């Protein structure tokens, strides 16, 4: 047994004991764990964006725990086992990489059946999907969802020719958004507000697509921008606190001064 297998077995054994003896672990269900798992995924994402590999290791451990926890509960319910979960993803990897020789469960090499790299979305459709976009969860955060929708569509060839064309689309959507704003300002009602909001959505979608052409991930970029703003504004608040004042008491000029201090640091 490899060190990796020993570690997975250790985690499995600990979970089996906790499911029997720990009051909290014993009462957990698949539904009760769901929102906690979402939190763990975001914490992992944060550690990756921050480049903190030690924190990433810890968050991966938490996620491993959750994945095995779900499988243990499902096994108790007679639905499936941890082995079923792992075997399923192994079979999927073999199916989606027909151009690579991969081992079966018993170690026998599964021979490659094609020499060329397959089109991933085409392979998924052959597995039974009815739509290219079917694999994009409805509950994804809008920005991440936009990226995945664009990637899926691009996988079947629905894409701009190059970055220049994607940039031109951004300019087009920006002009349409500005026009919608002018209309809203001259005749503000629910219809003009909704039109302006729709054009804003189109503009954001186009920017995300342009970023993809340039090899940039808009979700990562926005997360880092959020973190940067948070740190700089926290500095403004701290400077106010150091002066025995509330941030609400600062003038706009003072806020800008402290903000620029944070930028220079």
C-alpha positions in Angstrom: 0.0 0.0 0.0 1.4 3.4 -1.0 1.6 6.4 1.4 -1.3 8.0 -0.4 -3.4 4.9 0.0 -2.4 4.7 3.7 -3.5 8.3 4.3 -6.8 7.8 2.5 -7.4 4.7 4.6 -6.5 6.6 7.8 -9.1 9.3 7.0 -11.7 6.7 6.2 -11.1 4.9 9.5 -11.3 8.1 11.5 -14.6 9.1 9.8 -16.1 5.6 10.5 -15.3 6.1 14.2 -16.6 9.6 14.3 -19.8 8.6 12.6 -20.4 6.3 15.5 -19.1 8.2 18.5 -19.2 11.9 17.8 -22.6 13.6 18.4 -22.0 16.2 15.7 -20.7 13.8 13.0 -23.3 11.2 13.8 -26.3 13.5 12.9 -24.9 15.1 9.8 -26.7 14.6 6.5 -25.9 15.3 2.9 -28.2 18.4 3.1 -26.6 19.7 6.3 -23.1 19.5 4.8 -23.9 21.2 1.5 -23.5 24.9 2.6 -20.4 24.0 4.7 -18.8 22.5 1.6 -19.5 25.6 -0.4 -17.7 27.6 2.3 -14.7 25.2 2.1 -14.5 25.6 -1.7 -14.4 29.4 -1.3 -11.7 29.2 1.3 -9.7 26.9 -1.0 -10.2 29.4 -3.8 -9.0 32.3 -1.6 -5.8 30.4 -0.6 -5.1 29.8 -4.3 -5.6 33.4 -5.3 -3.4 34.6 -2.4 -0.7 32.1 -3.4 -0.6 30.6 0.1 0.3 27.0 -0.5 0.4 26.1 3.2 -3.2 27.3 3.6 -4.1 25.6 0.3 -2.9 22.3 1.8 -5.1 22.8 4.8 -8.2 23.7 2.8 -7.7 20.7 0.5 -7.7 18.6 3.6 -11.0 20.1 4.7 -12.4 19.4 1.2 -11.1 15.8 1.2 -12.9 15.3 4.5 -16.2 16.6 3.0 -16.0 14.5 -0.1 -15.4 11.3 1.9 -18.1 12.4 4.4 -20.7 12.5 1.7 -19.7 9.1 0.4 -19.9 7.6 3.9 -23.4 9.0 4.4 -24.5 7.8 1.0 -23.0 4.3 1.9 -25.1 4.3 5.1 -28.1 5.1 3.0 -27.4 2.3 0.6 -26.9 4.6 -2.3 -23.2 4.3 -3.3 -19.8 3.8 -1.7 -16.5 5.8 -1.8 -15.2 3.2 -4.2 -18.1 3.8 -6.5 -17.3 7.5 -6.5 -13.7 7.0 -7.3 -14.3 4.2 -9.9 -16.8 6.5 -11.6 -14.4 9.4 -12.1 -11.7 6.9 -13.3 -14.1 5.5 -15.9 -15.0 9.1 -17.0 -11.3 10.0 -17.4 -10.7 6.9 -19.6 -13.8 7.7 -21.7 -12.7 11.4 -22.2 -9.1 10.6 -23.1 -9.5 7.9 -25.8 -6.2 9.2 -27.3 -4.2 8.1 -24.2 -3.5 4.6 -22.9 -4.8 4.4 -19.3 -5.0 1.6 -16.7 -8.2 -0.3 -15.9 -9.1 -0.9 -12.2 -6.9 -4.1 -12.1 -3.9 -2.3 -13.6 -4.4 -3.6 -17.1 -3.6 -0.9 -19.6 -6.6 0.4 -21.5 -5.3 0.9 -25.0 -5.8 4.2 -26.9 -8.5 4.0 -29.5 -7.6 7.2 -31.4 -4.4 9.1 -32.1 -5.9 12.6 -32.1 -7.1 14.7 -29.1 -10.9 14.6 -29.1 -13.2 17.6 -28.9 -14.2 17.5 -25.2 -17.8 18.8 -25.7 -18.4 16.3 -28.4 -17.3 13.5 -26.1 -19.6 14.7 -23.4 -22.6 14.8 -25.8 -21.9 11.2 -26.7 -22.1 10.4 -23.0 -25.8 11.5 -23.1 -25.9 15.2 -22.6 -28.7 17.0 -24.5 -27.0 20.4 -24.5 -23.4 21.7 -24.6 -24.3 24.1 -21.7 -26.0 21.3 -19.6 -22.9 20.8 -17.4 -22.9 24.4 -16.2 -24.7 24.5 -12.8 -27.5 27.1 -12.5 -26.3 28.0 -9.0 -22.8 29.1 -10.0 -21.9 32.7 -9.1 -22.8 34.8 -12.2 -19.2 35.7 -13.1 -17.9 32.2 -12.9 -21.0 31.0 -14.8 -20.3 33.5 -17.6 -16.8 32.1 -18.0 -17.9 28.5 -18.0 -20.7 29.2 -20.5 -18.2 31.0 -22.8 -15.7 28.1 -22.5 -18.4 25.5 -23.3 -19.6 27.4 -26.4 -16.0 27.9 -27.6 -15.5 24.1 -27.2 -17.9 23.6 -30.1 -16.5 26.5 -32.2 -18.9 29.3 -31.2 -16.2 31.9 -30.7 -14.8 35.1 -32.1 -12.0 34.8 -34.6 -9.4 36.6 -32.4 -8.9 39.0 -29.6 -9.4 42.0 -31.9 -12.9 40.8 -32.7 -13.6 40.3 -29.0 -12.3 43.8 -28.2 -14.5 45.2 -30.9 -17.5 43.6 -29.2 -16.6 45.3 -26.0 -16.6 48.7 -27.7 -19.9 47.9 -29.3 -21.5 46.9 -26.0 -20.0 49.9 -24.3 -21.6 52.3 -26.8 -24.9 50.6 -26.4 -24.7 50.8 -22.6 -23.9 54.5 -22.8 -26.9 55.1 -25.2 -29.2 53.1 -22.8 -28.0 55.3 -19.9 -28.7 58.5 -21.8 -32.2 57.2 -22.6 -32.7 56.3 -18.9 -31.6 59.7 -17.7 -33.9 61.5 -20.1 -36.9 59.3 -19.3 -36.4 57.3 -16.2 -38.9 54.4 -15.7 -38.8 50.7 -15.1 -38.4 49.9 -18.8 -35.4 52.2 -19.4 -33.8 51.1 -16.2 -34.2 47.4 -17.3 -32.8 48.2 -20.7 -29.8 49.9 -19.2 -29.2 47.0 -16.9 -29.5 44.5 -19.8 -26.9 46.5 -21.7 -24.6 46.6 -18.7 -24.9 42.8 -18.5 -24.0 42.5 -22.2 -20.9 44.8 -21.6 -19.7 42.7 -18.6 -20.2 39.5 -20.6 -18.2 40.9 -23.5 -15.3 42.1 -21.2 -15.2 38.6 -19.7 -14.9 37.1 -23.1 -12.2 39.6 -24.2 -10.2 38.7 -21.0 -10.4 35.0 -21.9 -8.8 35.7 -25.3 -6.0 37.5 -23.5 -5.5 34.5 -21.2 -6.9 36.3 -18.1 -9.5 35.0 -15.7 -12.1 37.7 -14.9 -13.1 36.0 -11.7 -9.6 35.8 -10.3 -9.0 39.4 -11.5 -12.1 40.7 -9.7 -11.3 38.7 -6.5 -7.9 40.3 -6.4 -9.4 43.7 -7.0 -11.8 43.2 -4.2 -8.9 42.1 -1.9 -6.9 45.2 -2.9 -9.8 47.5 -2.2 -10.5 45.9 1.1 -6.8 46.3 2.3 -6.6 49.9 1.1 -9.9 50.9 2.7 -9.0 49.2 5.9 -5.9 51.4 5.9 -8.1 54.5 5.7 -10.2 53.2 8.6 -7.1 52.5 10.6 -5.6 56.0 10.0 -8.9 57.4 11.2 -8.8 55.2 14.3 -5.2 56.2 15.0 -6.3 59.8 15.0 -9.1 59.0 17.5 -11.8 59.6 14.9 -14.4 57.6 13.0 -14.1 57.1 9.3 -17.4 58.8 9.1 -15.8 62.0 10.3 -13.1 62.1 7.6 -13.5 64.5 4.7 -13.3 63.2 1.2 -9.8 64.8 0.9 -8.5 63.0 4.0 -9.9 59.7 2.7 -8.1 60.2 -0.6 -4.9 61.1 1.2 -5.0 57.9 3.3 -6.0 55.9 0.3 -3.0 57.1 -1.6 -0.8 56.2 1.4 -2.1 52.6 1.1 -1.4 52.6 -2.6 2.2 53.7 -2.1 2.7 51.0 0.4 
